[in-house]
Amino acid sequence: MAWRDAKASRVRLLLFMASIILGIAAVVSIQLFSQNLTDNIQRQSKSLMGADFRIDTNQLPTRRAQAIIDSLKPDASEVNFVSMVAFPKNKGTKLVRIRGLQGDFPFYGALETEPVMAATSYQTLGGALVDATLMLQYDLHPGDSIKVGEITLPIAGALNAIPGNTAVSSSVAPLVIIPYRFIEDTELLQFGSRKRYEFFYNQPEVDLLALEERLQPMLEAENADLDTHTSTSSRLGRRYENVGSFLNLTAFIALLLGCVGIASSVNIYIKEKIKAIAVLKCLGASRKQSFLIFLIQIAGIGILGGIIGTAIGVGLQELFPIVLKEFLPFDLTISISAQPVIMGVLLGLVMSVLFALLPLLRTWYVSPLEVLRVSGDTSKQSAKARYIAIAVIVAFLYAFSYWLLQDWLFALAFIGGIMVTFGILAGIAIGTMKLIKTYFPKSAGFTTRQSLLNLFRPNNQTIVLLVAIGLGTFLISTLYFTKDILLDKTALGDTAESANLITLDVQPDQVAEVANTFKTNELEVLDNIPLVTMRMHSIKNELVNKLRTDTTTQIKGWVLSHEFRTTYRSNLIDSEEIVKGEWVASHTGDGIVPVSISENLAEDAKVTVGDSIVFNVQGVLMPTLVKSIRKVDWANLQPNFTVLFPNGVLESAPQFHVLTTYAPTEASSARLQRALVHKFPNVSVIDLRQMYTVVEDILNKVSWIINFMAFFSILTGIIVLIGSVRTSKYQRIKESVLLRTLGAKNKQILSITALEYLFLGILGSLLGILLALVSSLLLAVFVFEEPFAPSLTPFLIFLPGIALLVLGIGLSNIREVLRSSPLEVLRKSG
């Protein structure tokens, strides 16, 4: 019976199946991609680091740290830092990351260069390997020269890849690799320069767990760190797990959207089958039999939908390595595993049956007397059965969300958020129907009245279409609004008061000459900020070295090993606000020094106003007292500080300076950078214009990925829309035929249908955009703490676009009525 009835209703059943195919495809493709990512990270963990393990430190190793490093016999070492370089060929300058290497690093993976021999010859010939993209930008070729500090080296080749590096990190500061022996000659490592020393080991036989357990505490006490290839790959895996969880949730929403379509379509389908079920019961069919007939149908299309969705998902996951290649520090090898494939098929079955359960329960309570009733379905369902079915659906959704997120609270918040969004959309749909019914414009024209009646008559699509259209529009609009918030945070103020060039590592004896260079290039020095480096010696009378070994401490690890770059001044700047305590502008030098710290440092160091901190200022211990806590806008791209000293304390301490200026044009910026690199090779210049371009480029790449996933939701919503409209096609045909029989013209029938679907399309997309506005406003206020200026794109594109799409699908539904005679149509539909 299930097979025979399904053959007669195959078009509608195929549309049910289409509703979930894309959702399953999205989930399966992302699951396969996440699994491939995890497998590749584990398989290539040594290639990610290029060694078995390494020891790194942000300063010259202490005597004890150097003894530990030497005892393990490093096979290669490097020092890396950010600096300006110049290209004599075209007088170009660029901020780059310089890596001075010695030894045969990498031991796993390879330096990929053009020409290939440059990977090994650059050490013996004394040349430089320059990022391939950078060489294209500046029209450089092997044999050209590069000026690094006080030395000029030939370019040995273009650097295409090195273990552990990504295209995104290279876009921020492109890599330049030179032999380690030239580092001292560059004279770039001045006092206060940020640098990192790394020592690499090729020792595959070492027990890494035992080594890490034994050495890590000793190295941490010396401000050094041990990283093994396994711990590095584990951290990298956790980082991409967050991305995978987000993409999984987006795919899950697309699947939920399809399931809403199934629930609504099955509801209408079962309504049309009430008479047939009543006849079956008159002929002796039991409740169980009538229920199973339709359960088997839904289960069958669920399995078939799962198989098709899984097949599409297997193909789609090939796209993700292409999209994400710039974010991955390795080449991704794709393989197909059984678990996501089996999960996709089972998901199709379970989700279809679960979401069809409520309408299927109607078959259980159909009375044989329905055959004789004219008014349609009057059967009453059991409230208890309905509540049990709802509880089972919610429990499954929560369990599946927990499986995706591995966090019960996040899963609960996600399901709660989805239910609230669904509830709002469904509530507005029900409210709209009641409002139109209560205040029905009886004096309106015939076509207007008829189209409004269609919104609340039996077999209406108001709820399902508003939920499907609204949720899809909500997702994509939230993306656009959120992207605008992020981009606004990096917006560059085009005023002379806003610094867009920052010069770093200016030594005290260079300040006057650097400022004079600014003036020569007709630029004004906006800020001259002195920087003093220091570390924490004790917090609230607890020695930092002791706290590092204390496993019960709640103080964050970075606080205990961080080298703070602090400054002193008598005033706050625009990006700062005192939230606790009082600001102290100057100090006489007697007694404990009052300092101001940022909110994040206060939280991570577990200190508040009145607590004591002793700083080690290059060997001199300085007791301080926290007098105020500041809220700092770190998104504001200007020099901000976690620790601020008052005037009168650090003026005589060893220091270097940061000078800022505003360059009105790219040409004036380039001119200043060339002059500074020529006169002061150790000074680095950050051009915020380039930084904003990089940030925007990264955000665009991320938003493309999110757009791609939101596309699943939108496309699923369209399929649900088509399915919902087509499901009630025959009901609509009979109504339209009756209207034609009563004398209605084709133009009137078109107008009735057009008005109904145009109303649904506009209201659904408008609701989605308005909900997105609210959610984005909340994100702006509570997460980003930024003013919210929404994009017009959703209003100008999504609102009319989706409304017209809904209109087109609705009108396509009555083509048969308009082209055929009433009698012919009635024969076909009967």
N, C-alpha and C positions, 0 to 999 in steps of 0.2 A: 504493500500500500504506500509506503514511504517513497519507493522508487517511482511508482506510477504517478503519484501526485506531484513529485518533484519534476518529472518530465513535462507535465502540463504547465508547471510554473517555473521553468528553467531560467527564463530571462530575469525574473525577480530574484531568484535564488543566486544567480550569478552576480547580481548587483550587491546582494548581502556580502558575498564573498569578496568582492572588490573593495568593500569598505575596510577590511582588515589587512589586505595584502600589503599595502605600503607601510603600515605600522610595523608589521612583522618583518618586512624587508629592512626597515631602518634599525630595528632592534638586533636582528641577526647580523647585519653588516658591521654594526658597531661592536657587538660582542666578539665577532671574529677578528676585527681589527685590534681590539684591546688584548685579546689572547695572543695574537701575532706579535703585538708590541712587547708584551711581557716575555714571551719566548725569545724574541730577538735580543732584548736587554740581558736576559740571563745567558744566552748563547754568546753574545758579543761583549760581555762585561769587561773582559781584559782589553778588547779593542777600544772600548769607550774611554778607558784611562790610558791605554798604551803601555801599561806596566802591570805588575802583580800588586804592587802597593807603592805609596809615595808618602813622604813627610814634607809638610809645607809650613811656612811661617811668614808673617807679614813684616818681619824685621830681620836683621842679620842674626843668625842663630846664636843663642847664648853659649857660653863655654860648655855647659852641661848638655844642652841640646845638640851642639856640634859633635860632642863625644859620642852620643847615642847614634847620630847620623853616620859618623865615620865607622863605628863598630859594626854597622850593618853592611858597610861597603857599597855605597850607591853606584849604580851602573851609568847613570846620567843625571844631569842637574840643569836647572834653568833659573833665571830671574826674569820676571815679567812686570811690566809697568806701562802706563799710558803716557804718551808724549806726542809732540808735534814732529812731523818730518817734512822735508822739502824735496821737490823734484826739480833739479836745475834745468832740465830739458825745457820745461814750460813754466817755470817759476810757480808751480802749484804747491800748496801746503795742505796738510791733512792731519787730524788727530787720529792716532793709531795705537794699537796695543803692540808693544815690542816684546818679543820673547827671545832672550839670549840663551841659546841651547849649547850644551856640550855633551858628548857621548852619542851612542847610537839610538837615541830615542826617535820614534817609538819602537818598543820591542814587539808589540802586537798591533795589527793594523799597519797602515803605511802613510807616509807623507805623499800625497798625490800632487805632482807638479808637472808643469809644462815648460821646458822639455823634461822627460822622465828622469834623466840623469842628474838634474839639478837637485833632487832630493838628497843625494849623497855628496855631490861635488861642491855645494855651497860652503861646506865646512872647510874643505881643503883649499878651495880657491879664494875663500874669504869674501863671499858674496852674500846678498840678501834675497830671501824669498818673500815676495810681496803678494798680498791677496789678489786673486785673479780679477775680481770685479773692480777693485781699486785701479788695477793696471788698465782696464778697459776705459774707466772714467777719465783717466789722465793721459790716455794714448801712450802708454809705456810699453816697452818691449825688453826682453832679455838683452843685456848689454848696456842699457841706459843706466843712469846712476840715481842714487837716493841719498839724501843728506840726513843722517841720524845724529843729532847733536853736533859735536865738533868734528865728526868724521864723515867722509863720503865713500859709499860702497857701490860696486857694480851690482845690478839686479841679475841674480843667477837664473831666476825663473819665476813663473807665476804659481802661486800656491792655491790649489783647488780644494784640498781637504787635509785635515789633521785630526787624529782621534780626539773626540770630546768636544769639537767645535761645531757650532750651528750657523746657518746663514743669517739668522736674526742677530746673534751676538756679533757677527762680522759686520753687519750693517751699522751697528752702534759704534764699534771701534775695530776697523779692519786689521787683520794680523800682518805683522812684518816680523820675520824670523831672521836673526843674525847669529853668527858664532859668538859664544859666551865670552871669548877672549877679547872682543872689541867693546864690551860694555863699559869698562873703566875709561876707555879712550873717548867715549861719547860725552862724558862729564854730565850726563843727564840725572844721575842719582845724587841729588843735592839734599841738604837737610830738609826734612819734612816731606820728601817725595814718597808717594804711595807705591810700594813695590811688594812683590811676593817672591819668595825663594822656594823652589820645589826641588826635591831629590827623589829620583825614580829608581826602582829596584826590579831587576829581572831575576826573580827567585821563585820559580813555580813550585819548588819542593817545600817551601815554608808553610807551617800551620798558621794561617792568617788569623783565625779566631784567637788562638793562644797568644800570638804576637800582639794583637790589638789589645787584649785584656792586660797584658804585661806592660806594654809601653805607653798606652794612651794616657794614663794618669800622670806618668813622669813627664811626657811631652807637654801636656796641658799646663803643668806647673811652670813650664818654660815658654809659654805662649806659642807653642807649636802644636801640630795636629798630624795624626796618622790616618790615612785613608787607604783602605784596601779596595780592590776592584769589585769585591762582592758588596761592600757597604755603599760604594758609589752607585752601583747599578740598582741597589735597593732604594736609595734616595730618589734616583731618577724614575724608577718604577712608581713610587708613591706620588711623584709630581704628576705623571701622566695619568695615574688613576683618577685624580680629580677631574681632569679633562674628560676622561672616559665616562665618569659618573654623570657629568653635565650632559654630554651627548646622549647617553643612555636615557636620561630623564626626558630629553626633548623627543627622542624616538618613542618613549613610553607614552607621552602625551598624544603623539600621532596615532598610536595604537588605541588609546582610550577614546579618541575622537571617532575612530572607525567603529569601536564597540558601541558608542552612542548611536551611530547610524544603524548598526545591527539591531539594537534594542527597539528603536523606533520603527524600522522597516518590518521586523518580525511582529511588532504590535499591530501594524496595519494589516499585515499578511494574515495573522491569526483572526483578526476581525472579519476579514473576507471569507475565512474558512469556517466560521461559526455554524452556518447552516449545514455544511458538509459534515461537520463533527456531530451535529444533532442527528442527522440522518444515520450516520454510522452507529450512534447509540441506540436509535430506534431499531436497527437491524441486529442489535445484540453485542456491539463492541463495548468493552469495559473501559473504565477511566484510564487504566494503565495503557491499554492498547492505543487509544486515541492520543494519549500523551506521547507515547513512544514513537508513533508515526512521524510526528513533527520534530521530536527530539533527534531522531535518526537523521532527518533531513538537515537540521542545523549542524549536527556533529559532522556529517559528511562534508558540507560546504566549509566547515571550520578546518577540517583536515586538509581538504583540497586547497583552501586559501593559505594554510600554513605551508604546504609544499611549494606553492607558487611564490609566496612571499619569501620563503627561505632561499629559493633558487635566485630570485632577484637580489636578495641580500648578499649572497655569495659573490655575485657579479659586482655589486655596488662597493663592497669593501675594498676592491682593487683601486677605487678612486682616492681613498683616504691617504695612502702613502704619497700620492701625487700632491694632494692639497696640503699635507702637513710636513712635507719634506724639509722645508726651511726651518721647522721647529725641532727636527730630529737630528741628533748628533751622529747618526749612522744610517746606512741604507737598509731599508726594511724588506725582509724576505717574506713573501706571503705564502701561507699554507692553509689548508682547510682541515679543521678538526671536527670531530663528531658532535661534541657537546652543544655548540650553538645551533647546529643543524637540527638535532633532535629537539632542542628546546623550541626552535621556531615552529616545528610541526605541532608539538604539544601545546604551544601557546595559542596557535590558531584554533585548536580543538577546545581548550579550556576557556579562552576568552569568548569564543562564539557561544558556547553553551551557557556560560555564566551570565552574559549580558542578554541572552535570549530567555533566561529562566523566568523572569517576571511575566512577560507576555505568554510564555508557554504554559504557565500555571492556569491561565484562563481555560485551556482545553480540558483541564481536570474537572472544572465546575460547570461545564456546558450541560444544560438539561435537554433531554429529547424534545421537550415542548417548544424549544427554539424554532423547530420546523414550522410550527403553526403561528409564531409571532411575526408581526410585520415590522415592528419598531426597531429591530436589530438586536444586538447582544444585550441581554438584561441579566446575565448570570452574575452572581456575587462571589467574589473570591474570599478566601480565608485570610483575615488580617494577619494571623499567626504565621501562615505559610509565606506571605509576602515579606514580613519582617525578617524571617529566617533567611529567605533568599537574599535580601538586602545585606544582612549581616555577613553571609558567606561571601558576597561580592566584595564588600569593604575589607574583610579579613584577607582575602586573596590579594587584593590590590596592595594592602599594607605589606604583606609577606613578600610580594614581588619587588616592591620599592625597597624594602630592607635588604633584599638580596642584591639589588643594584648598588645601594649606597653603603651597606655595611655599617649603618648607624641608625639605631632605633629612633632617635630624636629627629634626625633629618628626614627619615622616612615618614614619621608622623606629621612633621611640618609640611612635607610635600603633599601627602594625601589630603591633609587639612586644607592646604591652599587650593588644590584641584577641586575639592568638594565645594569650597566657598565660591570659587569662580563659576563652577557649573551651577551652583545654587543661585547665584546672582543672575546669571543669564537665563536660567529656567524660570526664576521668580519674575523677572521682568517680562518674559514671554507670556506667562500666565496672567500677570497683571495687565499687560497690553490687551489680551483677549477679553478679559473681564471689563476693562475700560471701554473698549469699542462696543462690547455687547450692551453695557449699561447706558452709554451715551451715544447710541447708534443714530447717525444722522438720517432720520427717516425722510427728510425733505430733499436729500441729495438726489442726483441723477441715478438712472437705472444701473449703469455700469459701475459707478462708484459704490452704490449700495451692495451690488452683487460681489464685487471684489473684497469689500470689507467683511461681508458674510463668510466668505471663504476662509478668513483668518480664524474663525472660531467654530465653524461647522464640523460635523463628524469627519474623520479622516484628514483633518488639517495637518499642515507641516510646520506650524508656527514655532512650536517648542524646539523640535529637532533642528530646524534650519537656523534659528537664532543661536542655538548652542554651538552648532558646527561652524557657522560663519563667524560668530563672535569669538570663539576660542582661537580659531586659526588667525584671525585678524589681531587678536590680543597678543599672541606670541610674536608675530612679525613686527608689530608696532612697538612693543616693549623693547625689542632689539634696537630699532632705530632711535627711539628716545634715549635709551641707555648709552648707545654709542655717541650720541650728541653730548651727553653729560661728560663722558670720558674725554671727548675731543675738546670740549669747552675748558676742561681743567688744564689743557695744554695750550690754550689760545694765547697767542703772543700779543701783548698790548702794544699798539703802534704809537707809542709816545716816547718822548725823550727821557721821561722819568723811569721807563722800564728798561733795565739792562738786558741786552741780548748777546753780549760778549763777556765771557768770564775768563780772566787770566789766572792760572794757578801756579803755585810753587815759585812765586817771586821772592827772591832772597832780599834781606834788609838792605844790602848795599846796591840792589838793582831797582828799588822802588822809585827813586827820583828819576832814573833814566827811562824806566818803563812809562811813568807818567808823562815824561817829556815826549816820548814816542807817540803817545795818545794825542798830545797837543799838536805835534808836528803833522799828524794826520787829521787835524781839525776835529778831534773827538775829545769829549770831556770825561774825566774820571768821576764816575758816580759814587763808587764805594772803594775804600781802601781798608780792607779787613785784615787785621793781624791774626794769625793762627798759631796756637801753642799746642803741641802734642803731649798727651799724658795718659796714664793708666790709673785704674783704681787700685789702691794699696789695701784699704780696709773699708768695710761698710758696717756702720753701727757697731764699731769696735771689733768686728770679726774680720780676721785677715783673709784676703781674697784667695791666697794659696790654700788656706784651710777649707774655704768654702768650695773650691773646685773639687775637692775629694769628698765632700759631704753629700752623700746620696739623698739626704732628706731635705736639703735646701730647696726653697721654691724660687730662688733667684735664677733668672734665665742665664744660660751659659755664655751668651755673647757679651753680657755685661762684664763678666769676670775676665774675659780675654781681649776685650775691645781696646784699640788705641783711639782715644777720643781726641778729635781736633776741636779745640775750644777757642773762644775769642773773648774779648772784654769790650764793653761799651757802657755808656750811661743812659741809653734809651732803648725802648722796644721798637721793632719795625712792624710794618703792616701785616705780616704773616704770623704775628705773635699776640697772645692775649693771656694775661695773668688770670688763672682760675682758682688759685689757692695761695695764701700768704701775701707778702708784700714785696714789691720790687725795690732793690737797693742799687742806686746808681753809682756810688763810689765808696771806697773803703780807705781808711787812713793807713792801714798796714799793721795796726795793733790788734791782737786777739785773733780769734778764729774768723776765717774769711767767709762772708755770706755769698752763696751762689744760687742761681736759678736753674732748674732742670726742666726738661720737657715731660709731658704726661706719660709718653710711652716708656721713658727711662724710669720714671717714678714707679710705674706699674711693674716693669720687668725686674727692677732692682729691689722692689718691696720697701721703698722708702717714702717718706712724706715730709711735710714742713716740720723742721725742728730736729730731724735726724742728721747724724754726722757721717761724712765721707772723707777719707784721707786719700788724696791724689798723689801719685808719684810723677812729678814734673821733671823728667829727664834726670832722675837720681835724687831730686830734692823732694822730701815729703811735705805736703801742704795740707793741714787740717782745714776742712770746710764744714759749713752748716747750711742745710737746705733752707733758704728763706722764702722761696716761692716756686710754684709749679706753673709752667706755661703750656698753653694749648698752641701747637705749632702746625701751620698749614704746609705740610711737606710737599703737597702737589704744586705749590708755588715754586717755580724753578728759579730760585735765588738762594744764596748761601744762608741756610738755616742751621741751627746748632742745638744739640741735646743739652749741653752744659754752657752756661753763660757766667762769666766773672764780671764783677764791677770794675770800674776804672780804679787805678792806683795799686794794683796787685801784680799783674803779669807783664808790665811794661818792660822789665829788664830780663825776662825769661827768653831763652833761645826761641826764635819764631821765624815764620815766613809769612808772606802776604798774598791775599787775593784781591785783584783790582777788577772792577767792572766798568763797562761803558755801553753806550748805545750807538750802534752803527746803523744809519738810516737806510743804507742800500747794501746789496751783496758785494758790489764793487769796493765800497769803503771798508767792509769787513775783510775782504780778501787782501786789500792793500795793507791793512794793519797787521794781519796775520803774517804776511810775507816779511814785513819789517821786523816784527818781534822774533820770528824764527831765525832771521839773519843775525840779529844782534844778541838775542838771548835764547840759545838752543834749549836750555833747561826749562823754559817757561812753556806751559801747555795752555792752549786757548780752546775753550768750548764755545762753539757758535750755536746758540740756542735755536736758531732757524733750522739747522741741520738736525738737531735733536728732536724738534717738533715733527719734522718730516719723517724721521725714523719711527717715532711713536705713532704717528698717524698711519704709517705703512703697516706697522704691526697690528694696530687696531683694525685696519681694513682687512687684513688677512684673517684675524680671529672672527670678525663679523661675517666674512664670507662663509666660514665654516658654520657659524650659527645660522646664517641665512639659508645655507644648504639644508640644515636640519629642520628649520622652520618651514621650508618648502614642503617637506613631508607632511607636516600638519595642514598646510594650506591645500595641498593636492588631495590629501585624505578628506579634508572638509568638502572639497569639490565633488569627490566621488560619493561621499555620504549625501551630498546635496542632490546629485543626479539620481542616486538610489532611492532617496526619500520621495523625490518628485515622481520618478518612474513607477514606484511601488503603487501609488494611488492613481496611476494613469487611467485605469479602467473606470474607476469611480468618476474621474474628471470627464472621461469621454461620454459616459451616460448623461452627466449633467449638461455638458455642452450640446449633446444631441437633442436633449429635451428642450434646451433653449432655442436651438435651430428649428426644431419642430414647432415651437410656439411663435416662430417668426423672427428670432434674433439673427442679425446679420453677422457675417464673418468679422467685420470691423469691431462690432460690439463685443464678440467673444474674445477677440485679440485684446481689446482694451481692458476687459475684466481680468484676464490672466496677467496682462502686463502690469496693471496697477497693483495686484496682489504680490507678485514676485518682486517688483520694484520696491514696494514698501518693506518686504522682508529683507531684501538685499541691503537697502540703506540702513534700516534699523539694526540689523545684525552687525554690519561692519562698523557703524557708528558706536554701538555698544562696546565692541572689541577695542576700538581706538580710545574711547573714554576710560575703559578699565585699564588700558595700558598707560594712559596719562596719569591715573591715580597711582598705579604701582611704580611708575618711573619717578613720580614726585616723591613717594616714600623712600625710594632708593636714593634719590638726590639728597634728601634731608637727613636720613638716618644712616646711610652707608657712605656716600661720597661727601656729604656735608658741603654741597655746592648749590648755587642757585640753578633753577631748572628752566631752560628755554627750549620747549619742544620743537621738533622738526615738523615741517609742513608736509613732508613726503606722504605719511599715511593719509592725511586729509585730501591731498591732491591726487594721489594715485590709487591707494587701496580702497578708499570709500567709493569713488565712482567706478573703479575697475571691477570690484567684487559685486557691486549692485548690478552692473551691466551683465556680468557673467550669470548671476542668478536669473536675471530677466531672460537671457538667451536660452538657458536650460528650460525654464518654465514655458516659454513660447514653443520650443521644439516639441513639447509634450502634446500639443493639440494640432500639430500639422495634419495628422490623419483625419481629424474631424473636419478641418477646413477644406481638405481636398476631396472628400468623399461625401456621398449622400447619406442622410441620417439612417436610412434603412440598411445600407451596406455596412456602416460602422457598427450598428447594433447587432447585425449578424456575426461580424467578426468577434466582437467582445462577448457575445453570448456563448 
